[in-house]
Amino acid sequence: MHPAHYWFAAAIFAGVIVFWRPARDRSRLRAALGMLALWAASWIASLLPPAWRPGDATMEAVAIALIELAAIQIAVVLIFDLLLRRVRITKLASESLIVAAYVGVVFNLFYKVGVNVTGVFATSAVAAAVAGFALQDMLSNIAGGIALELEGGIKAGDFIHCGPRAGWVKHVRLRHTAIMSPNGETIILPNNELTRFPVTICSHAERRVIPFTAPYARDPHELIAAVEFALRSSPIPGIAREPAPSCVARNMAPGHIEYAAVVWLSKPGHDIGETSAVLTRIYFALRRAGIPATEISTVIEMKSESKAALASMSPVDVLRRTPILRLLSDPDLTELASHLRPLSFAQGEYIIREGDQGESMYFIVEGRVGISFRSNGAERQVAVMEPGEFFGEASLLTGEFRSANGVALSKVDCYRLDKTGLEGFMRRLPELAEDMSVVMAHRQLELDSIREKLDRETALRREAERQTQLLTRIRRFFEE
């Protein structure tokens, strides 16, 4: 063999070592090593006695062809995997160039060993007709793959439906397209199926209609408003904010009205968890509105269950543990407890929202509530409220806009107290406003200290100023 062959082989082997780590497709590097192994075998064959080996010209032509094929593999990795990694080149284009290079090497080998290449072309028409008839399915798949690549309608990552099969596209090859079903199965679809049958490519926001029922006794306008508010006010993972979720009445069936929540999935194919989250959100929204999401025959059972959920802590016990109500006697607490409204929230729902107007406060019976506020464009959690604690009292006592968010970190059962339930006590007990302002000033200072990192002297001075301001606002608000 010519000495240059050894240098070419060494350069290709060095290229395999250099490109092994950064290359995305190492199968081509393995192919290059395989070609080098065959070249080494041809070199060993050249050392055999003349009677046992082919002619020197044939051996040299084969050796050169093997080195050229190995060099093509290295060039493909260098060009398409490294130099043009950020340039989107279709698989069809790269594979077509590789096939053309292979054909050139093979015909060059035929020419060197004395094969009549012109005769091969002359007799290829009949052979092509026979091969085409025998391989018509495979050729149909290849033609389909070429059409898919040229038209660019389907690409990796799309969620598609083709007949009874659906899944995310993993890759598109010349003969087949591989998709992964929602169950995690890999399905190989022949490309001729994708060109012969309708294919649905789901958009990034896929509409989903989620049905539920409610009895005739409930006002449809009230029910639809409650469901839409719950679905829009707090984000649901996997559900798009735009288009906004909606609720519609679909049918009047015996015993109940059929409704449906219309939502848009932001991740097509991931619909099981999102459907569950939407139905859970609807359930809690209807409970808060006093609208059971069941048939009439089970309404009484559902109401008793709602009361049982809050039976672990009586309303009077809840109020007794609240510092801003410490001046009220037991008879006063019993009277005030009659104004409490039991509510339940699903995990992830906003109970109060920063910037909203609200004249109510909440007492937690079960579950955990995260208190957070917006800071530099991000939401920052500053406290976690546990059962027996309360929040939202600033808006109840002063009428100010909410200064923080309250998000259910788990299923939350709580009581809500509105301004109308507290007005009589504020007029009858003037000292109650002053005591409330002291407790509120201290609680608000804790939040300010976290936000602004105040020193002790500044904190004490601000607490005194805040208490005076709060007392004025409370008295003014309840005198309106």
Beta strands, then each sheet from edge to edge (+ up, - down):
strand 1: 159-162
strand 2: 165-172
strand 3: 176-180
strand 4: 186-190
strand 5: 199-201
strand 6: 206-214
strand 7: 246-253
strand 8: 256-265
strand 9: 341-345
strand 10: 350-352
strand 11: 360-366
strand 12: 369-375
strand 13: 378-385
strand 14: 390-391
strand 15: 405-408
strand 16: 412-418
sheet 1: 4+ 3- 2+ 1- 5+
sheet 2: 6+ 8- 7+
sheet 3: 9+ 16- 11+ 14-
sheet 4: 10+ 15- 12+ 13-
end
